[in-house]
Amino acid sequence: MKEFELVQKISAPLTDEQIRAGACKALGVKSELLGDVVLTRRSVDARQDIVYRYRFQAYRKGEQYRPYVPQPYRNVESARPVVVIGAGPAGMFAALRLLQRGFKPIVLERGKDVERRKVDMARLSVEGVLNPDSNYCYGEGGAGAFSDGKLYTRSSKRGNIQDVLQALVSFGANPDILVDAHPHIGTDKLPEIVKRIRECVVSHGGEYHFDSRVTDIEKSASGFRVSCHGGEVYEAFKVILACGHSARDIYELFLSHGWTVQQKGFALGVRVEHPQWQINQMRYHGKYQPFMPVAEYSFVQQVEGRGVFSFCMCPGGILVPSSTEEGTVVLNGMSNAARNSKWANSGVVVQIEPGDQPASYDGPLGLMDYQRDVERAMYNYASSHGGKHPFAAPAQRMKDFCRGLVSKDLPKSSYHPGVVSAPLHELLPEHVSMRLRRALPLVDRQMKGYYTNDALVLGTESRTSSPVRLPRDPQSLEHVDVPGLYPCGEGSGYAGGIVSSAMDGINCADKI
Ligand SMILES: Cc1cc2nc3c(=O)[nH]c(=O)nc-3n(C[C@H](O)[C@H](O)[C@H](O)COP(=O)(O)OP(=O)(O)OC[C@H]3O[C@@H](n4cnc5c(N)ncnc54)[C@H](O)[C@@H]3O)c2cc1C
């Protein structure tokens, strides 16, 4: 087998002849001796001419291409039960792996199934009514279900990304995600995939329980007793805790049991929204055509010893209210598979390390309390300055933000709850505001036109990663104080993003 690359103008698809000719050349054989040719990667390169770069594997005749073979799911009806708390990417993939390993997953999810959850999210966006157990972060599919569904991760050392991508394809995702350099699914496709994962778990003898917020985890003779707010109790010999990083009540539960919880660095800042056409022009050097994929961007700047970076960029997406508690404003971004909205948004955030916050925010939950108070400051400002919707966001034009001027007017935004002109430069903690205001003009050197008053800066992007860690034994992945309990996914502080959380779910199930 040999790998080879072909480069082709984005406007003209590759032909079979071109591919086979490239493969013969790579192997140094005539076409009669050529076997399988497999596309392994496709990426857009806009550095000069706008081209697709394709990577292939070429096999000689008789040489065997081994396609990915998933492990079969077993019937686990009468197998030993493992409680999985949370049906986000970590919990869903832990449950699937438990089926493969012959254990019975009992998935407890505080929110609703993915269909009923949509109703709560619409009420939140339109009427401003927040269901604290069913929203953009909570409910079947977790924070990943109504998202951009970007599937790239830098944590390839954590596990086999193919295990996650192949499973997603088997549950209905577009197979393009297996080869695209920046794969994404889209919020219009994710709910169906999430539903099929549940159907697979249940049809093999696993259980899913919605509206089941876990309120206690206790050691018992058989392992654990897990209690839910409705009074139900589940017994299991192991527990995978995959509750995500917004489940502040779970961190408090750990503290109440005297189980170790630690502060962990996270990132805090704003969402930035540009018209998508401006990003297209910037990234494609003015040569964007409607048949091309809409442009993305990412950047990192260093300001005074801390990274300032773009996070979870959503091309052709919209901004959504991601609060899980009343009295707080939290934003995130999502998009459909077609990425066809008029806007491009991204988190632009500053790395926060333990000790960066005021000394009054001490103790294991110090950074979490600090995160919450910034979210509250945004809410208090917007609600007392004319915000018509409870989750209206304070906002400023980008240059005004950097220059410390309140904007006289604001451009249109995709954010349904609306925006309120605000001195975001003062509402954010000074060390965050200062770094953002210095970094944004610098980004313009890499992406001419990025620093513009057509762009909107909105608060808050605060749920980038967990401000808390539930420390694990590095070998067994069990909590250091509670053998048999596996903190997992983003909420454990050891993963971030859909794919790395899913891989962590697989790893925890493997350890069991
Ligand atoms: C709008 C939005 C867009 C995003 N876009 C992307 C993206 O494009 N790409 C990407 O990689 N990441 C994205 N993310 C981040 C990504 O969704 C998370 O990193 C990922 O979902 C974390 O997976 P998880 O399973 O660890 O936790 P979560 O997805 O947070 O799932 C945790 C689950 O646990 C449940 N739970 C919490 N507490 C309890 C309890 N006490 N009892 C029972 N259940 C409980 C919650 O309801 C939730 O369903 C986005 C997030 C949001 C909010």
PDBQT file of the ligand as one rigid body, heavy atoms in Angstrom, charges set to zero:
ROOT
HETATM    1  C1  LIG A 601     -24.475  25.101  21.635  1.00  0.00    +0.000 C 
HETATM    2  C2  LIG A 601     -23.213  24.259  21.755  1.00  0.00    +0.000 A 
HETATM    3  C3  LIG A 601     -22.453  23.997  20.626  1.00  0.00    +0.000 A 
HETATM    4  C4  LIG A 601     -21.323  23.167  20.686  1.00  0.00    +0.000 A 
HETATM    5  N1  LIG A 601     -20.663  22.860  19.536  1.00  0.00    +0.000 NA
HETATM    6  C5  LIG A 601     -19.670  21.943  19.563  1.00  0.00    +0.000 A 
HETATM    7  C6  LIG A 601     -19.066  21.489  18.371  1.00  0.00    +0.000 A 
HETATM    8  O1  LIG A 601     -19.434  21.884  17.269  1.00  0.00    +0.000 OA
HETATM    9  N2  LIG A 601     -18.050  20.568  18.464  1.00  0.00    +0.000 N 
HETATM   10  C7  LIG A 601     -17.615  20.097  19.685  1.00  0.00    +0.000 A 
HETATM   11  O2  LIG A 601     -16.699  19.261  19.712  1.00  0.00    +0.000 OA
HETATM   12  N3  LIG A 601     -18.168  20.518  20.833  1.00  0.00    +0.000 NA
HETATM   13  C8  LIG A 601     -19.186  21.416  20.807  1.00  0.00    +0.000 A 
HETATM   14  N4  LIG A 601     -19.770  21.816  21.974  1.00  0.00    +0.000 N 
HETATM   15  C9  LIG A 601     -19.251  21.251  23.230  1.00  0.00    +0.000 C 
HETATM   16  C10 LIG A 601     -19.717  19.793  23.352  1.00  0.00    +0.000 C 
HETATM   17  O3  LIG A 601     -21.096  19.749  23.180  1.00  0.00    +0.000 OA
HETATM   18  C11 LIG A 601     -19.288  19.213  24.680  1.00  0.00    +0.000 C 
HETATM   19  O4  LIG A 601     -17.885  19.261  24.763  1.00  0.00    +0.000 OA
HETATM   20  C12 LIG A 601     -19.732  17.759  24.820  1.00  0.00    +0.000 C 
HETATM   21  O5  LIG A 601     -21.107  17.640  24.634  1.00  0.00    +0.000 OA
HETATM   22  C13 LIG A 601     -19.343  17.196  26.179  1.00  0.00    +0.000 C 
HETATM   23  O6  LIG A 601     -19.830  15.886  26.267  1.00  0.00    +0.000 OA
HETATM   24  P1  LIG A 601     -20.168  15.198  27.672  1.00  0.00    +0.000 P 
HETATM   25  O7  LIG A 601     -20.914  13.970  27.350  1.00  0.00    +0.000 OA
HETATM   26  O8  LIG A 601     -18.942  15.106  28.478  1.00  0.00    +0.000 OA
HETATM   27  O9  LIG A 601     -21.130  16.239  28.428  1.00  0.00    +0.000 OA
HETATM   28  P2  LIG A 601     -22.514  16.864  27.993  1.00  0.00    +0.000 P 
HETATM   29  O10 LIG A 601     -22.698  16.859  26.539  1.00  0.00    +0.000 OA
HETATM   30  O11 LIG A 601     -22.594  18.156  28.705  1.00  0.00    +0.000 OA
HETATM   31  O12 LIG A 601     -23.606  15.844  28.567  1.00  0.00    +0.000 OA
HETATM   32  C14 LIG A 601     -23.831  15.711  29.933  1.00  0.00    +0.000 C 
HETATM   33  C15 LIG A 601     -25.237  15.168  30.134  1.00  0.00    +0.000 C 
HETATM   34  O13 LIG A 601     -25.394  14.875  31.520  1.00  0.00    +0.000 OA
HETATM   35  C16 LIG A 601     -26.680  15.257  31.939  1.00  0.00    +0.000 C 
HETATM   36  N5  LIG A 601     -26.647  15.520  33.377  1.00  0.00    +0.000 N 
HETATM   37  C17 LIG A 601     -26.023  16.527  34.027  1.00  0.00    +0.000 A 
HETATM   38  N6  LIG A 601     -26.223  16.421  35.345  1.00  0.00    +0.000 NA
HETATM   39  C18 LIG A 601     -26.990  15.331  35.537  1.00  0.00    +0.000 A 
HETATM   40  C19 LIG A 601     -27.558  14.741  36.688  1.00  0.00    +0.000 A 
HETATM   41  N7  LIG A 601     -27.363  15.241  37.908  1.00  0.00    +0.000 N 
HETATM   42  N8  LIG A 601     -28.325  13.645  36.517  1.00  0.00    +0.000 NA
HETATM   43  C20 LIG A 601     -28.560  13.119  35.271  1.00  0.00    +0.000 A 
HETATM   44  N9  LIG A 601     -28.049  13.674  34.150  1.00  0.00    +0.000 NA
HETATM   45  C21 LIG A 601     -27.270  14.751  34.292  1.00  0.00    +0.000 A 
HETATM   46  C22 LIG A 601     -26.966  16.506  31.126  1.00  0.00    +0.000 C 
HETATM   47  O14 LIG A 601     -28.356  16.741  31.020  1.00  0.00    +0.000 OA
HETATM   48  C23 LIG A 601     -26.322  16.179  29.781  1.00  0.00    +0.000 C 
HETATM   49  O15 LIG A 601     -27.224  15.605  28.890  1.00  0.00    +0.000 OA
HETATM   50  C24 LIG A 601     -20.900  22.647  21.942  1.00  0.00    +0.000 A 
HETATM   51  C25 LIG A 601     -21.647  22.946  23.105  1.00  0.00    +0.000 A 
HETATM   52  C26 LIG A 601     -22.786  23.727  23.015  1.00  0.00    +0.000 A 
HETATM   53  C27 LIG A 601     -23.584  24.029  24.278  1.00  0.00    +0.000 C 
ENDROOT
TORSDOF 0
